[in-house]
Amino acid sequence: MKFTTGIKISLLGTGIEAIGIFFDILHHLDIGITTPEGLVTPFHLTIFVGFLVNFIGVLTTLSKSRK
């Protein structure tokens, strides 16, 4: 099966998100859900970066499909 560049980028972003979510779950199991640390943690930032990479892949796929 051959994937386009945009789909490969989206798969990379999904992988980054999955890693971030896995470590975020472990982090919350350790410290709990309601802590004063807020949303700016390394794991949340990893999830956000994965989301951005995934979104870039979607935009790349859309731009190439319109040509």
Phi and psi in degrees as a GROMACS rama.xvg file:
@    title "Ramachandran Plot"
@    xaxis  label "Phi"
@    yaxis  label "Psi"
@TYPE xy
-104.66  126.68  LYS-2
-101.81  145.622  PHE-3
-75.1147  168.583  THR-4
-61.0175  -41.9984  THR-5
-62.389  -39.2407  GLY-6
-69.3736  -37.6031  ILE-7
-62.1773  -41.5973  LYS-8
-63.6602  -42.7809  ILE-9
-64.0522  -38.7702  SER-10
-64.9626  -37.6257  LEU-11
-62.5234  -45.1392  LEU-12
-62.1757  -40.1442  GLY-13
-64.2805  -38.8121  THR-14
-64.0508  -41.9058  GLY-15
-63.1759  -43.5975  ILE-16
-60.6357  -43.5429  GLU-17
-62.1253  -41.3945  ALA-18
-64.3325  -44.8739  ILE-19
-62.0873  -42.0374  GLY-20
-65.2298  -41.0851  ILE-21
-59.4379  -49.3124  PHE-22
-70.9382  -29.2873  PHE-23
-67.4649  -39.305  ASP-24
-62.386  -44.8  ILE-25
-62.2593  -39.5253  LEU-26
-62.9624  -44.7415  HIS-27
-71.145  -29.3801  HIS-28
-65.6173  -30.8486  LEU-29
-79.6745  -44.927  ASP-30
-103.702  -13.4787  ILE-31
97.8369  175.375  GLY-32
-88.7929  -44.2697  ILE-33
-97.8501  91.3727  THR-34
-127.352  155.751  THR-35
-78.6369  7.25519  PRO-36
-73.5197  -17.5667  GLU-37
81.2835  -165.017  GLY-38
-94.3984  -5.9611  LEU-39
-93.5849  84.1136  VAL-40
-123.409  160.955  THR-41
-58.2504  -34.155  PRO-42
-73.3633  -38.7395  PHE-43
-66.9965  -37.6442  HIS-44
-66.0873  -36.0975  LEU-45
-63.2712  -42.6943  THR-46
-62.3325  -42.2077  ILE-47
-65.1852  -41.4532  PHE-48
-63.3291  -42.1776  VAL-49
-60.9978  -38.855  GLY-50
-62.9031  -43.7693  PHE-51
-64.2203  -42.2551  LEU-52
-62.8839  -42.5776  VAL-53
-60.4371  -43.1579  ASN-54
-65.7537  -38.3044  PHE-55
-62.7172  -39.1799  ILE-56
-62.7802  -40.2319  GLY-57
-64.5488  -45.2425  VAL-58
-62.8765  -38.3806  LEU-59
-63.82  -42.7318  THR-60
-64.7899  -42.4408  THR-61
-64.6801  -41.8874  LEU-62
-67.5219  -34.2283  SER-63
-77.4308  -26.6502  LYS-64
-77.7804  -19.3408  SER-65
-85.2269  -10.8094  ARG-66
